[in-house]
Every structure is written in C-alpha cells, then in structure tokens.
Amino acid sequence: MLYFDRVVHNPLCALRTMSSSVENKRLQSPSATGGCGYGLTPVMATPRTFTNLGSLWRYLPRIHTKPELLEEMSKEGVEAVVLLARHNACDQCSVAEKTFAAAAKEIQRVAKTTKVKKMDRLRRSLTLRVVDLKAARQLRRHLQGHGPGLKCAPTPRECRYYVFSQAGGLAPVPIRGGHDEAVLLENLKLIARPQFFEVSGPLEPRSSTRSRVVLRNDASETERQAAHQQRLRLDVGVAKAEAHDLLGLAQPRALAWRGGEEELRYFDGGNFTVWLQNVALPCVGDVKSFTDEEPYEDLSLPIARLYLDGGQLDIIAKKVLCRLSGDFFGQMTFMAKNASQGSSDWRQHGLPPGNFPAVAAASGPAFNASKFAFLEMPKKQSEDFWKSAHGVLSDFFKAVLAGRLEPSKMSENPIEDDEEPPVGSVRKLVGRRCREVVEESPSEVLIEGFDEWRRDHPRRTLQLDLLSPMLAEWNITVYRLDFGANECPSDVLRSISAGYSGYFFAHAHARQGHFQSFNHHQSSRFG
C-alpha cells in the first residue's frame, strides 16, 4: 500500500512519481511529472514481515503444514513443540513476538557458550517454531477444531504461544505472551520437564508447590490430553500394570497430590478435566500477577484469599488455609497474596488496614464479584488464635457458599464506643457502619462526604468543625466520611464525584422515616 503526503486523483501520476529519481523534491514542473502538476514524495508502507525483527528470526524456522508439525513432535528427545502463530496483518502481538524470538536466541546462546546442562537440556527438549497464519491456512483451519487453535489475537492481553506434544496430540496448551523474556524462559523450563514418566511402585508425597498426578497405563486419549493441558502446573506419571494395586489404582482412574498438600486424592468419576484443574492448583497458591490468576479464572469457582504481610504468623495461617482447602475441594479455590503489593484488593474486600494475616472471600474471579471479609480477627493476633481458627473460618466459608452473608464494603476500622469524641465534635463514619448510623441513629444526622482529591477540603473541614457544636444543641450529630477509604451501600449513601464535597441529612430512625441528600452545589447553605 502507498501513502502520499497529498491527495493524488490520477493513479498514473502516483506511479510516475514513484519512479521519479528525485523523490524528495516538493515541486516539479508539470512537464517533469507528465502533466500531473505536483511533484509528490511517495512514502512506502513497510510490510510487517519476519525480517522486521532482524537476525532474531534465523533462530526460528517456520512450519507450514500439519505433516511438518507432526514430524517435529515425533523427533527423539523432544518433549514439546512451541509455536509462535502470527499474521502479517496482526499488530497486537508484536511485543510477544520479539520476546519469543529473544528467548529462542538466549537458549541457543547459553547452550553453546556455557556448560550449563539445564540450558542445553532445554534446547534439546524443546523445538521453537513459527507459523505464518496467512501462508499456512490449511494448518490453521485444521487446528481450529482442536482446543483454542491458532488465531490472531484481538488484543495484546490475549496473545498466546502454543505448545504441542505427542501426548496432547493436536490440542495445544496456550502460554500467555508478554514482554518479559525471563517469565517466558521459566515457562519453557516447565514445559521441557519430562512428562508421562513411568511409575512402577509407590510414590512418596513431596513438599512442593507443584502438583503431581498419576494415570493408569490404559488411560484414554482424552485423559492424557486433559493432563497435557495442565503441564504448566503439574507433573504426570503413568503407572505400569503391575503397580496398579500398589498405588490403589485397581478401580480409580487416577491419583494426585496437590502442591503443598500431603493428602492423596483419587479420581473415582465425574468430569476428569475439571478434577485435574482443581488438582493442578496448589492448596493455597501464591498469586503475584494477573498471569497467576488465570487458572482460577478458568475454574470460575468462589475464591478464598489470604493476605500476608511477611510476619511471623504467615506460615501457620497458610497451613490453616491449606487444610481448609482440602475440606472445600471442588467448591472453592484458595490463594495467598502479599498485602503490600495490592492494597486496593484487600480494601475492596472490606478488610481493615494493619491487621494481617487477613482472610476474605469472593463469589467468583470476576472483578465485580461479591466480596466478603472475615471480620472476627482479633486486633492482636497470636499463634493460639490460628491454631483454633479452623472451625470459625470453616463456618465463614460455608456461609459464603450458602449466600447467607451480606457483601462487604470498603471500610476503615470503626471507632470503638470508648474512643468516640465528646458531644459536639465531628465523628468519623466508616463504610461498615453506614447503614447503622443512617437508618438507626437515635438522633438526627448530618454527614459530610468527601475524598482526598476534593478541592475545597481545607475550608469545608473548618466550616464543619465550627458548625458541629452548634448543631449538637439541636440534637444533630455530625459525621465525616472519607469516600476514598470507605464505601457505603448504594441504597444508603450515593457516592460523591471526585474533587467535591457532599452533605447528607437523615432523621432519627431514618429506616422508618425520610432521608435527604444535598449535592455539592447546595452545600453552601451550611457554611
């Protein structure tokens, strides 16, 4: 395609301009341009080809057909074939493509220039190839019926690499594309691990966050492919016929150890794929990025979250949650997060600050899922509390699953009764007490709502501080609510636009009477 810095109505003029030896002259005589008038500088659109990434692509041979793919998969010593599927018209995955090429170059460089056996084994176990979707249309159409297939991603977040192996057939395992070469290399190391290793006797449980599953030697192709789909998160063994009785596989189709859990689990029936998805997750998975949350999103189960701050109680709290995850296997998933890295996350669950470890739950992995906070945590936690916390936390999760709890709102710690300021002072209102104060207060209530960005903050604060003792004489209690750290139920108080103040007035026992609100423009009557 050609782009010009002026509109050309005659295509012949465009062709003549292209062939002109003087490309950068702005004006030419009509005779010089064959009567076209303007001398135009053509700008050639650079086609997006493999050569755009320079010499990196020489590390990545292409695959065009299904036989070529099957041949690469069947080579001796190759655990997996990893494909980068791209199309010249797709611009969304350019970063992921460069990362893939750079990882391939790094594997080759380290394997040749150092004596690191792990990198050499990685080079021998993996085959990295490229598929041009425009040229390999037949292969693309064939793979569309197997798993996610090969497609052009609509957004950068959906860019994927595809892993094929003999065990998985033509149903690829997708790996998220990204900009971090180190993350991709770690995923490739997991892919290169020997899969479907033989098991001839009993296996001892191991203290690892990586799960392990053992199939019978007569496992169906569907079961093997389902195990292949989880190879990023678990190791797969195949029990010999003489080991079935020793492993307890006379009747069950598979057994597994979840990461961090010593209990042995057997598959006796049901949906094998869903069972594997649950087994592949550790009893309490460490979630540090959006990528780590993907397997939880695939299951779409309610999620229990443990927020840690690096304290001495983190280990015992995680052990308690690990035992609980066994009780709720298949009903809920459990994860642990660093509270300092995602403060907005635990705030949205309604957890108060400064009291960790903390436990919360959500009805699902979606951002707008209902959230529930466990609020019976003592202010000063101890090891004795966590040793006896199994029962009370189990009741909490059961109530979440049964739908008996009202969703939590973002809230600061409520003020204790003995800490309330004297009569006539402005009191602090938090999200957790919004409904109680508005609907059940024995006196009339004036509430000032604001956030940290409000532009009239200094003046409004002073005005309310002066007004509060005057209103106290009329039996009106004044509260101040920070919407930046608290959220009230939408049917109690509506939010204030960022940068503004708002005032709400409620009659005594407002649940039985009326409730009024005044927006920012009407609030001047109070000052």
Disulfide bonds with the S-S distance in Angstrom:
Cys13-Cys36 1.95
Cys90-Cys152 1.43
Cys93-Cys159 1.94
Cys283-Cys322 2.05
Cys434-Cys488 1.73
